[in-house]
Amino acid sequence: MSTDNLHFDISKHKDYLYVIKENISLVHPVYTNDPLNIYLLLGSHTALLLDTGCGLSPLKPIVDELIGTRKLLVFNTHYHWDHPLGNVEFGEVYIHENEVDNVSKPYDVSFFKDSPNEIVKIYAEQNYLIPPAKVIKPLKDGDVFDLGEIEVKVIHCPGHSLGSICLLTSTGELFTSDVAYYGDTFLPTKDKFPKVLNSLSKLINLCENQKDLELYPSHRNYPCDTTLLIDLYKGIQNIENLWDTKKPFDFFEAWEITDSSGKFKYYISRS
């Protein structure tokens, strides 16, 4: 089942899992990781919405229609702009404790002022300050939530950001957020690579212990398998060998390096 919305594309992936896709290139063509995958898990009594997207079009009416009478939990996988800007529609949002402060105040998206795309007028009407949800609650590693016949466990995976989380379900899904996906990959400064690799190693070990896990990244294709994690781990290890090929990419304040496999393009923070 797939439903076309004027802004979102909504598909039923499993009886209990919907994917709500949003193209972030609409905001600025510099972003090529379409689509952003917003996941909605339906337990027997509680639903969980994983991220709220870019804040460009009402998301809550779509979610309300899909969840029926279930209680709703809303998580942000991390604080980067394309994941929490719809928070204001929801009264209460959870995010890792390291990033509660980031999403508790208006989000400044003034870096989109020069976008050639008309849709950023929606941000301009708000003076490029997107309001937060009223209540922000902290998550920490190991937290477990019972949705009714589905349990989800929070896995803290710092690296892409300090508070990045992944979610493991009792039904065999691993939501990898922006910690791992194919495409443009945003990394911290080189000295923080060990933290990124440690998070990926944690997920690889998890997949080795639970062989049938399906991986659901927050961008591009899904589901994936453990190969994604291994490819990314090896690719990041190999960046040192490609370091002389780096080019400055000023919009992201990063160094750009293209992986020799063609599976990833890395943007490594310069500060």
C-alpha positions as CSV (number, residue, x, y, z in Angstrom):
1,M,0.0,0.0,0.0
2,S,1.3,3.4,-0.9
3,T,-0.4,6.8,-0.5
4,D,0.7,10.0,-2.2
5,N,0.4,13.1,-0.1
6,L,1.1,16.5,-1.6
7,H,4.3,16.7,0.4
8,F,4.9,13.2,2.0
9,D,4.8,9.8,0.4
10,I,3.3,7.3,2.9
11,S,3.7,3.6,2.5
12,K,2.7,0.6,4.6
13,H,5.8,-1.5,4.8
14,K,4.5,-4.1,7.3
15,D,1.3,-4.5,9.2
16,Y,2.8,-2.5,12.1
17,L,5.3,-0.3,10.2
18,Y,4.6,2.7,8.0
19,V,7.3,4.8,6.3
20,I,6.6,8.5,5.7
21,K,9.1,9.9,3.2
22,E,10.1,13.5,2.7
23,N,12.5,14.9,0.2
24,I,15.0,17.2,1.9
25,S,16.4,18.4,-1.5
26,L,13.2,20.5,-1.6
27,V,14.8,22.7,1.0
28,H,18.2,23.1,-0.7
29,P,19.6,21.2,-3.7
30,V,22.9,20.7,-1.8
31,Y,21.2,17.8,0.0
32,T,21.1,14.6,-2.1
33,N,20.0,12.1,0.5
34,D,16.4,11.8,-0.6
35,P,14.2,10.6,0.9
36,L,14.3,11.2,4.6
37,N,12.5,8.2,6.1
38,I,10.3,8.9,9.0
39,Y,9.2,5.7,10.6
40,L,5.9,5.0,12.4
41,L,5.7,1.8,14.5
42,L,2.3,0.6,15.6
43,G,2.1,-1.5,18.8
44,S,-1.2,-2.8,20.1
45,H,-1.7,0.2,22.5
46,T,1.1,2.6,21.7
47,A,2.6,4.0,18.5
48,L,6.1,5.4,18.1
49,L,7.0,8.1,15.6
50,L,10.7,8.2,14.8
51,D,11.6,11.8,13.8
52,T,9.3,14.6,12.7
53,G,11.1,15.8,9.6
54,C,11.6,19.3,8.0
55,G,8.6,21.1,9.4
56,L,7.3,22.1,5.9
57,S,3.9,20.4,5.9
58,P,1.6,19.1,8.6
59,L,2.6,15.7,9.8
60,K,0.4,15.2,12.8
61,P,-2.9,14.8,10.9
62,I,-1.3,11.9,8.9
63,V,0.0,10.3,12.0
64,D,-3.3,10.6,13.9
65,E,-5.1,8.9,11.0
66,L,-2.7,6.0,11.0
67,I,-2.5,5.3,14.7
68,G,-6.2,5.4,15.5
69,T,-6.8,5.3,19.3
70,R,-3.3,4.4,20.2
71,K,-1.2,6.5,22.5
72,L,1.7,8.2,20.6
73,L,5.4,8.5,21.5
74,V,7.6,10.8,19.5
75,F,11.4,10.3,19.3
76,N,14.0,12.4,17.6
77,T,16.9,10.2,16.4
78,H,19.1,13.3,16.8
79,Y,19.0,17.1,16.6
80,H,20.1,17.8,13.0
81,W,17.6,20.1,11.2
82,D,15.8,17.5,9.0
83,H,14.8,15.4,11.9
84,P,13.1,17.6,14.6
85,L,11.5,20.6,12.8
86,G,8.0,19.1,13.0
87,N,8.3,18.7,16.8
88,V,6.1,21.8,17.4
89,E,3.1,19.8,16.2
90,F,3.5,17.4,19.0
91,G,3.2,18.2,22.7
92,E,6.0,16.0,23.9
93,V,9.1,14.7,22.2
94,Y,11.9,12.4,23.4
95,I,15.6,12.8,22.4
96,H,18.9,11.6,23.9
97,E,19.8,13.4,27.0
98,N,22.9,14.9,25.3
99,E,20.7,16.8,22.9
100,V,17.7,17.9,25.0
101,D,19.1,21.5,25.0
102,N,19.4,21.5,21.2
103,V,15.7,20.9,20.6
104,S,14.3,22.8,23.6
105,K,14.8,26.2,22.0
106,P,13.8,27.6,18.6
107,Y,15.8,26.0,15.8
108,D,17.7,28.6,13.7
109,V,17.6,27.6,10.0
110,S,18.9,30.9,8.7
111,F,21.5,29.0,6.8
112,F,18.8,28.3,4.2
113,K,18.2,32.1,3.5
114,D,20.1,31.8,0.2
115,S,18.4,28.6,-1.0
116,P,17.1,28.9,-4.6
117,N,14.0,26.8,-3.6
118,E,10.7,28.6,-3.1
119,I,9.6,26.3,-0.3
120,V,12.0,28.0,2.2
121,K,9.5,30.9,2.3
122,I,7.8,28.7,4.9
123,Y,10.8,29.1,7.1
124,A,11.1,32.8,6.2
125,E,7.5,33.4,7.5
126,Q,8.8,32.2,10.9
127,N,11.9,34.4,10.7
128,Y,13.9,31.2,10.2
129,L,13.3,30.2,13.8
130,I,11.3,27.0,14.1
131,P,9.6,26.7,17.5
132,P,10.2,23.6,19.6
133,A,7.8,21.1,21.2
134,K,6.5,22.3,24.6
135,V,7.9,19.3,26.5
136,I,11.3,17.6,25.7
137,K,12.1,14.4,27.6
138,P,15.5,12.7,27.8
139,L,16.4,9.3,26.5
140,K,19.4,7.3,27.6
141,D,21.2,4.1,26.4
142,G,19.2,1.0,27.3
143,D,15.8,2.6,27.8
144,V,13.0,0.2,26.8
145,F,9.5,1.2,25.8
146,D,6.6,-1.3,25.5
147,L,4.3,-0.5,22.6
148,G,2.1,-3.6,23.1
149,E,3.5,-6.7,21.4
150,I,6.5,-4.7,20.3
151,E,9.3,-3.5,22.5
152,V,11.9,-1.0,21.5
153,K,15.3,-0.5,23.0
154,V,17.3,2.7,22.7
155,I,20.9,2.3,21.7
156,H,23.1,5.4,22.1
157,C,25.5,5.6,19.1
158,P,27.5,8.9,19.3
159,G,29.6,10.0,16.4
160,H,27.3,11.5,13.7
161,S,26.1,13.6,16.6
162,L,26.7,13.4,20.3
163,G,23.2,12.2,21.0
164,S,22.5,10.0,18.0
165,I,20.4,7.0,18.8
166,C,19.4,3.8,17.1
167,L,16.4,1.7,18.0
168,L,16.2,-2.1,18.3
169,T,12.8,-3.7,18.2
170,S,11.6,-7.1,19.5
171,T,10.2,-7.7,16.0
172,G,13.6,-7.8,14.3
173,E,14.2,-4.2,13.1
174,L,17.2,-2.0,13.8
175,F,16.5,1.6,13.0
176,T,20.0,3.0,12.3
177,S,19.0,6.7,12.0
178,D,21.8,8.8,10.4
179,V,24.4,6.6,12.1
180,A,24.5,4.4,8.9
181,Y,23.0,4.8,5.5
182,Y,24.4,4.7,1.9
183,G,25.0,8.1,0.3
184,D,26.3,11.5,1.7
185,T,27.7,10.7,5.1
186,F,28.4,13.4,7.6
187,L,31.2,12.8,10.0
188,P,32.8,14.7,12.9
189,T,36.5,15.9,12.8
190,K,39.0,13.1,12.2
191,D,40.1,12.9,15.9
192,K,36.5,11.8,16.7
193,F,36.5,8.9,14.2
194,P,37.2,6.3,17.0
195,K,33.8,7.3,18.5
196,V,32.0,6.7,15.2
197,L,33.8,3.4,14.6
198,N,32.9,2.3,18.2
199,S,29.3,2.9,17.5
200,L,29.3,1.0,14.2
201,S,31.2,-1.8,15.9
202,K,28.5,-2.0,18.6
203,L,25.8,-2.3,15.9
204,I,27.8,-4.9,13.9
205,N,28.2,-7.0,17.1
206,L,24.4,-6.7,17.7
207,C,23.7,-7.9,14.1
208,E,26.1,-10.9,14.6
209,N,24.2,-11.9,17.7
210,Q,20.8,-11.5,16.0
211,K,21.4,-12.7,12.4
212,D,18.0,-11.9,11.0
213,L,17.9,-8.2,11.8
214,E,16.7,-5.8,9.1
215,L,18.2,-2.3,9.1
216,Y,16.2,0.8,8.5
217,P,18.2,3.9,7.9
218,S,16.8,7.4,8.1
219,H,17.8,8.2,4.5
220,R,17.6,6.5,1.1
221,N,17.0,2.8,0.7
222,Y,15.6,0.4,3.2
223,P,15.7,-2.3,4.5
224,C,19.4,-3.0,4.5
225,D,21.5,-5.7,6.1
226,T,24.7,-5.8,8.1
227,T,26.7,-5.2,4.9
228,L,25.8,-1.5,5.3
229,L,27.5,-1.3,8.7
230,I,30.6,-3.2,7.5
231,D,30.9,-1.1,4.3
232,L,30.7,2.1,6.3
233,Y,33.1,0.9,9.0
234,K,35.7,-0.1,6.4
235,G,35.1,3.1,4.4
236,I,35.7,5.4,7.4
237,Q,38.9,3.4,8.2
238,N,40.1,4.1,4.7
239,I,39.5,7.8,4.8
240,E,43.1,8.4,5.9
241,N,44.3,6.8,2.7
242,L,42.1,9.2,0.7
243,W,42.9,12.3,2.7
244,D,45.0,13.9,0.0
245,T,42.0,13.8,-2.3
246,K,39.9,16.0,0.0
247,K,38.2,19.2,-1.3
248,P,36.7,22.0,0.8
249,F,32.9,22.1,0.8
250,D,32.0,25.4,2.4
251,F,28.2,25.1,2.7
252,F,28.8,22.2,5.2
253,E,32.0,23.7,6.6
254,A,33.5,20.3,5.8
255,W,36.1,18.4,3.7
256,E,34.5,16.3,0.9
257,I,35.9,12.9,0.1
258,T,34.4,10.4,-2.3
259,D,34.7,6.8,-1.3
260,S,36.5,4.7,-3.9
261,S,33.6,2.2,-3.8
262,G,31.1,4.9,-4.8
263,K,28.8,3.9,-2.0
264,F,29.6,6.9,0.2
265,K,30.6,10.5,-0.1
266,Y,32.0,11.8,3.2
267,Y,31.7,15.3,4.6
268,I,34.1,15.6,7.4
269,S,33.7,18.5,9.8
270,R,36.5,21.1,9.7
271,S,35.8,22.2,13.3
